């Protein structure tokens, strides 16, 4: 599949489900104490590194961006889907959200203090991951924290329906933490910590904390 094809499919799918997706996730963090703890630690690491703008890449309806702001981080959101960005701006007035692809971020070199990609890499094919991580490296200065969250596993499936029964066409990739960690190291990041979540559930999750190298 060409780069343009999977990006177009992902953008169009999330434009279609933006309203229903936002409705399902609006209060999702309230029932996720471990994810809230992960985000609190990330916000602390950003403060310890000197603070500054934090890019929530693949922000969707902006609920994680808004949560980071409550934690004191100067977070803003970037998402491929204009529909998602419209919902985020409506639901979180006063916060910054912009349309952009993580394969070519609309951000200047070393312009953000940290990057968060919370379950937004799951639709990125393996061959595009190095491009995405190179973008994360480009937009951050040395020592900047990076937080990745993703589905854990070995399989890829095509999602054709979701979030209220609306049609979608996105591939969902589950990955092993050691594989993602290897990609991070190849991109110039140092992996600092790994957390595993929901190990007894059908789709467990993983979170990696990393830091941009010199």
Number of C-alpha atoms within 10 A of each C-alpha: 7 7 12 9 10 17 19 15 15 20 21 20 22 26 20 18 21 23 18 16 19 20 14 11 15 15 11 12 14 10 9 10 10 14 17 17 11 17 19 18 14 22 24 15 18 23 15 10 14 9 18 15 16 26 26 25 26 24 28 29 29 30 20 23 28 24 16 21 16 13 17 15 22 23 27 21 27 26 26 25 26 20 21 29 26 20 20 27 17 13 16 16 11 8 17 17 27 20 19 19 17 24 19 12 19 14 16 10 14 15 15 21 24 32 25 25 20 20 17 19 22 20 18 20 16 14 9 13 18 16 15 19 19 18 19 30 24 18 20 26 19 15 16 26 27 28 21 20 23 22 23 22 16 9 11 14 10 12 14 13 14 15 17 12 10 14 16 21 18 23 18 17 20 21 19 15 21 11 9 18 21 13 16 23 16 13 20 17 26 20 20 12 11 16 14 15 15 12 11 7 8 9 12 15 21 22 22 21 22 23 24 22 17 10
